[in-house]
Amino acid sequence: GGEGGGGVWGEAGCVGVLGGGELEFGGPEGDGGVRDGVEGRVMNMYALNCVSKVIAVAAAEHALLAAGGAIVHVSSAISAIPAEAFMPYAAAMAAVDHVTKSQAIGYAGRGVRVNSVNPATVATPLSETMVKGSGASLDEAFARLHPVGRVGRAEEVAEAIAFLADNERAGFVTGTCLMVDGGAAVSTWWTADKMKK
């Protein structure tokens, strides 16, 4: 929501999952619908993680232009990491980064800034499910991916979003994809042999 007197008005999109197959496209089999298989997983990944952000901004455009402010998309550090094992998700996140930069140019000079935050592994109930039953903590399982030696905290991502949404502190920042990743995107851990399927 907005605050009177030119306060912060922002959108932070946080739609996204690593798995596929949650949505159905089209109708029943045989009428051009995409429901499963590689094509379905890729289409679902783009719909959930990228197309949803484009639609949300289009729906909010009138209010955004009237109030001014900021759009902060939530992308992922994986957008900068070529990773065959996560290709549909990584490619969808790279598309979010491109949408962020394109929208930043499109809204430049119209009172709306557009940026994204790109977190790596963050401790959330969803990420905890990735290690459930393994006997390892999230940090034990994923700390090696982050040069800082731990996974992120949701509060750290929220602080980055709050910064980018604040016109007083970040009024000259637009078109930026801010890595909140503990160094994951620049880590040498992400080598081709480790990221193959």
Disulfide bonds with the S-S distance in Angstrom:
none
